[in-house]
Amino acid sequence: MTKRILILSFLKDYHALAIQALLQKQGDDADIVDAADFPSALPFSHQGPDFTNVRLNGRPLSDYHSIWWRRVHYPKASPDTRDPEEARFAVRESRDALWGALLASGLPIYNSPILEQAAGYKPYQLKVARACGLEIPDTLITNTAEEVLAFRGKHPRLIYKSFGPTDLMVMDTRPLRDEDLPDLWRLKYCPAIFQQYIPRGREYRVTLVEDDVFATEVHIQQPVAEYDWRNDLSYQLTPATLPEPIADKLRRLRRALGLHSGSIDLREAPDGTMYFLEINPSGQFLFLDIRAGTDVGSRFCRMLVQ
């Protein structure tokens, strides 16, 4: 029997399109729905005493086997809504109506939007990773220049990074250099994450799909990628096998965060110590299949239709 999956993402998301194609290839199907079309261009209704009778874009949610909470855009206020507060109110009401209906539908959601949001908070995921036995770099999160200077006295080599992405610029991990110090006053407008620099021995990109661990080693070609391998467009990936104690701690982390899947960055220091850097609950993973020959996509599809 064909199983239909609801994928919540933007329509040109190649990950969503690729998983849709894989599902169709195996005899199942998927619809990609962009929540940014709601409410103006996406019909919706939700009624009944048990709050499970939900229709979205003309289709009852009972037609779907599960939901993939991929890259979900917030609902957008209509351009006809001119007053800014009215627009904010409309977005909040639309979000609460749609998100609440999806949760009330009773369908499995990969990942739960509530747990995924919590897992995305960097301070929280670092604390949970540490509790699961993973090593993490010494970390300072602050909006105070004086704290950074004191932390630099403890760790002469520091990196800094943001809590999340922005459309303004590429937010890669960068070294804190002497010439950056005069600009630390800007922290009063926006906090940042500072961490001790971990010398690069080996680096890994790992995707978890439930308890299956897909590990790849990242090989950089350009010195500019020393602090963030994404800065090297010529990077290479090869399949890797993590020490089982590390793999098991990653599984424990996934369970502790309440996630079904996630993408993890690890760095192994020259002395062999493995450091957890971060987990992205909705991180990219198909490039592992393309560059390293893994089969994350098929395993992900099996999760969605199980």
ZAFIMI-681049 format. One line per field, with one value per residue (C-alpha): chain; x, y, z; residue number from 1. Coordinates in Angstrom, 3 decimals, padded with zeros to 6 digits. Example, Ala and Ser with C-alpha at 12.3 -4.5 7.8 and 13.67 -1.06 7.14 Angstrom:
REM ZAFIMI-681049
ch = [A:A]
xx = [012.300:013.670]
yy = [-004.500:-001.060]
zz = [007.800:007.140]
i = [1:2]
***
This chain:
REM ZAFIMI-681049
ch = [A:A:A:A:A:A:A:A:A:A:A:A:A:A:A:A:A:A:A:A:A:A:A:A:A:A:A:A:A:A:A:A:A:A:A:A:A:A:A:A:A:A:A:A:A:A:A:A:A:A:A:A:A:A:A:A:A:A:A:A:A:A:A:A:A:A:A:A:A:A:A:A:A:A:A:A:A:A:A:A:A:A:A:A:A:A:A:A:A:A:A:A:A:A:A:A:A:A:A:A:A:A:A:A:A:A:A:A:A:A:A:A:A:A:A:A:A:A:A:A:A:A:A:A:A:A:A:A:A:A:A:A:A:A:A:A:A:A:A:A:A:A:A:A:A:A:A:A:A:A:A:A:A:A:A:A:A:A:A:A:A:A:A:A:A:A:A:A:A:A:A:A:A:A:A:A:A:A:A:A:A:A:A:A:A:A:A:A:A:A:A:A:A:A:A:A:A:A:A:A:A:A:A:A:A:A:A:A:A:A:A:A:A:A:A:A:A:A:A:A:A:A:A:A:A:A:A:A:A:A:A:A:A:A:A:A:A:A:A:A:A:A:A:A:A:A:A:A:A:A:A:A:A:A:A:A:A:A:A:A:A:A:A:A:A:A:A:A:A:A:A:A:A:A:A:A:A:A:A:A:A:A:A:A:A:A:A:A:A:A:A:A:A:A:A:A:A:A:A:A:A:A:A:A:A:A]
xx = [000.000:001.368:002.233:002.085:004.392:003.794:007.057:007.012:009.637:010.071:009.297:012.849:014.495:016.588:016.674:012.892:012.749:015.332:013.522:010.241:011.863:013.295:009.895:008.266:010.952:010.108:006.386:005.392:004.731:005.104:003.684:005.892:003.994:005.431:003.923:004.901:001.867:-000.378:-002.837:-003.264:-002.693:-003.007:-006.542:-006.819:-009.510:-009.479:-012.601:-014.127:-014.234:-010.943:-009.100:-007.826:-009.996:-007.496:-007.501:-004.526:-004.533:-007.696:-006.314:-007.177:-004.113:-005.431:-004.214:-000.646:001.416:003.814:005.193:008.777:009.440:012.192:012.899:009.666:009.030:006.804:003.383:003.425:001.026:-000.776:000.748:-002.703:-002.094:-000.468:-000.292:002.888:001.223:-001.695:000.794:002.647:-000.660:-001.740:001.554:001.298:-002.311:-001.523:001.469:-000.496:-003.393:-001.265:001.418:-001.225:-003.297:-000.294:000.572:-003.059:-003.339:-001.607:000.704:004.352:006.479:010.188:011.470:008.988:009.034:009.029:011.966:013.827:013.651:015.023:017.784:018.836:019.773:023.576:023.971:021.410:022.847:026.351:025.108:023.264:026.277:028.465:025.944:026.059:029.818:031.029:033.978:033.212:035.578:035.775:033.038:032.115:028.803:028.683:027.793:030.650:034.061:035.803:034.682:036.154:039.489:039.662:038.754:041.479:043.945:042.996:042.955:045.227:043.688:039.922:037.267:033.928:030.634:026.973:024.003:022.442:022.471:021.452:020.698:023.035:026.271:027.917:028.218:031.222:033.405:036.337:039.476:039.526:042.520:044.274:042.721:039.235:039.662:038.790:035.395:034.431:032.359:029.782:028.910:026.653:024.290:024.437:026.034:028.271:029.847:033.586:035.439:038.961:040.533:040.869:043.841:042.690:043.691:040.659:037.189:033.929:030.451:028.009:024.333:022.137:018.901:017.440:020.237:022.011:025.257:026.516:030.024:032.270:035.702:036.133:039.363:040.130:042.440:042.576:044.107:041.166:039.021:041.103:038.388:035.331:035.508:032.575:034.940:036.717:034.565:037.001:036.661:036.460:034.409:035.264:033.295:034.533:033.944:033.727:034.938:031.894:032.025:031.749:028.957:027.060:027.376:025.980:023.000:022.474:022.614:019.983:017.661:018.262:017.324:014.231:015.287:014.787:017.669:020.377:023.697:026.731:030.162:033.076:036.747:039.469:042.507:046.024:046.136:043.102:040.521:037.202:035.281:031.600:031.124:027.400:024.293:021.939:018.548:017.587:021.061:021.929:022.789:022.384:025.842:027.201:025.517:026.844:030.424:031.056:028.696:026.631:022.938:021.403:018.579:017.172:017.457:015.686:012.834:012.464:012.098:009.355:007.264:007.893]
yy = [000.000:003.397:005.660:009.424:011.740:015.426:017.349:020.832:022.917:025.467:024.213:024.523:022.659:020.065:017.820:017.737:017.132:014.340:012.539:012.950:011.312:008.464:007.840:007.747:005.378:002.894:003.122:005.721:009.444:012.842:016.339:019.357:022.173:025.595:027.031:030.501:030.243:030.139:031.699:033.671:030.882:027.651:026.497:024.994:023.742:021.969:020.752:017.963:017.030:015.133:017.827:015.297:016.305:018.537:019.486:021.204:022.421:020.433:017.122:015.573:014.944:011.418:010.733:011.066:008.434:010.899:014.443:015.480:018.811:019.708:023.442:025.077:028.711:030.783:031.773:035.176:038.032:039.199:042.252:043.775:043.875:047.282:047.824:046.196:045.061:043.596:041.711:040.348:039.321:037.553:035.633:034.516:033.433:031.585:029.835:028.736:027.484:025.502:024.213:023.261:021.402:019.441:018.402:017.523:015.364:012.490:011.825:010.985:014.089:013.813:015.752:017.125:020.918:021.529:019.221:020.283:023.923:023.119:020.923:023.761:026.004:025.799:026.202:023.475:020.973:021.490:020.812:017.669:016.468:016.862:014.959:012.129:011.804:013.732:016.116:019.720:022.679:025.107:027.599:031.174:032.725:036.431:039.933:041.471:042.329:042.047:038.433:037.586:039.186:037.239:034.020:034.730:034.919:031.332:030.159:032.296:030.736:031.175:030.727:032.468:031.701:032.650:030.786:030.418:031.548:034.845:036.028:038.985:037.008:033.606:032.869:030.556:029.700:032.136:032.618:035.529:037.584:040.553:042.853:041.703:042.878:046.564:045.434:043.423:046.378:045.340:042.373:044.652:044.590:040.839:037.959:035.345:031.978:031.795:028.499:027.268:026.364:022.603:021.767:019.794:016.168:014.707:016.072:014.197:014.895:012.398:011.889:009.919:008.364:006.897:004.632:004.209:006.193:007.425:008.802:010.492:012.035:015.526:016.182:019.824:021.087:024.804:026.371:028.793:025.853:025.143:026.635:025.689:022.989:024.525:027.292:024.776:024.101:021.356:019.369:015.591:013.112:009.474:006.869:006.523:004.325:006.027:004.290:002.508:004.391:007.685:006.362:005.163:008.580:010.200:007.841:008.774:012.445:011.959:010.217:012.781:015.587:013.693:013.698:011.068:012.389:015.023:016.035:016.304:017.880:016.299:017.247:014.864:016.584:015.327:013.598:011.494:013.330:013.556:016.804:017.372:020.702:020.881:019.075:020.461:018.773:019.501:019.539:018.656:014.996:014.043:015.364:012.419:010.076:012.053:012.557:009.530:006.902:006.508:005.664:008.109:009.029:005.508:004.993:008.306:007.224:003.969:005.998:008.153:005.165:002.796]
zz = [000.000:-001.001:001.901:001.441:003.406:004.100:003.725:005.218:003.467:000.707:-002.772:-004.147:-001.263:-003.083:-000.010:000.046:-003.704:-003.494:-000.673:-002.552:-005.607:-003.503:-001.937:-005.371:-006.641:-003.890:-004.614:-002.033:-002.465:-000.819:-001.026:-000.355:001.335:002.151:005.325:004.087:001.774:004.835:005.362:002.139:-000.410:001.568:002.475:005.961:008.325:011.675:013.422:015.483:019.152:019.059:017.032:014.488:011.499:009.703:006.033:004.422:000.843:000.217:001.494:004.869:006.980:007.510:003.946:005.208:006.966:008.643:008.517:007.816:009.549:007.120:006.691:007.784:006.991:009.225:007.869:006.181:006.639:003.533:001.798:002.225:005.983:006.242:010.003:011.426:014.661:012.730:010.557:013.609:015.162:011.960:011.781:015.422:015.001:011.763:013.312:016.371:014.255:011.808:014.189:016.741:014.148:012.911:016.459:017.209:014.076:015.843:012.904:013.602:013.028:012.188:014.129:016.635:016.086:019.828:020.545:017.415:018.434:021.875:020.411:018.132:021.055:021.215:025.015:025.627:023.165:024.553:028.088:026.984:024.965:028.020:030.144:027.563:028.062:025.020:025.245:024.311:023.866:026.770:025.910:026.728:025.682:026.409:025.331:027.327:025.841:029.201:029.563:026.167:027.024:030.288:028.464:025.914:028.757:029.576:025.928:023.689:020.571:020.357:017.702:017.608:015.914:015.850:017.256:013.815:010.185:008.659:005.139:005.708:005.332:005.640:009.362:009.382:012.375:012.581:014.668:017.088:015.951:017.505:014.925:016.012:019.605:019.020:017.705:020.778:022.017:019.412:021.601:023.647:020.673:020.079:022.059:020.454:021.189:021.933:022.297:022.778:019.456:018.990:016.715:013.712:013.638:011.908:011.291:010.883:009.609:011.057:010.348:012.711:011.496:014.639:015.928:012.576:012.422:009.040:009.585:007.053:007.425:005.994:004.079:003.395:000.661:001.483:004.631:004.785:005.928:009.033:011.220:009.146:006.474:004.609:003.439:001.184:-001.864:-002.871:000.366:000.106:002.129:002.730:004.694:008.263:011.267:014.630:017.789:019.184:022.513:020.560:018.330:021.386:023.068:019.912:020.034:023.672:022.707:020.002:022.425:025.175:022.773:021.629:017.973:015.294:013.199:013.190:011.646:013.911:013.550:015.424:015.576:016.694:018.192:017.355:020.759:019.797:021.927:020.085:020.570:019.907:018.145:017.406:016.187:013.556:013.992:010.378:008.856:005.281:004.732:001.077:000.223:002.245:-000.245:-003.206:-002.030:000.193:-001.197:001.972:001.792:004.239:001.868:001.637:005.387:005.955:003.668:005.591:008.778:007.256:006.126:009.055]
i = [1:2:3:4:5:6:7:8:9:10:11:12:13:14:15:16:17:18:19:20:21:22:23:24:25:26:27:28:29:30:31:32:33:34:35:36:37:38:39:40:41:42:43:44:45:46:47:48:49:50:51:52:53:54:55:56:57:58:59:60:61:62:63:64:65:66:67:68:69:70:71:72:73:74:75:76:77:78:79:80:81:82:83:84:85:86:87:88:89:90:91:92:93:94:95:96:97:98:99:100:101:102:103:104:105:106:107:108:109:110:111:112:113:114:115:116:117:118:119:120:121:122:123:124:125:126:127:128:129:130:131:132:133:134:135:136:137:138:139:140:141:142:143:144:145:146:147:148:149:150:151:152:153:154:155:156:157:158:159:160:161:162:163:164:165:166:167:168:169:170:171:172:173:174:175:176:177:178:179:180:181:182:183:184:185:186:187:188:189:190:191:192:193:194:195:196:197:198:199:200:201:202:203:204:205:206:207:208:209:210:211:212:213:214:215:216:217:218:219:220:221:222:223:224:225:226:227:228:229:230:231:232:233:234:235:236:237:238:239:240:241:242:243:244:245:246:247:248:249:250:251:252:253:254:255:256:257:258:259:260:261:262:263:264:265:266:267:268:269:270:271:272:273:274:275:276:277:278:279:280:281:282:283:284:285:286:287:288:289:290:291:292:293:294:295:296:297:298:299:300:301:302:303:304:305:306]
***
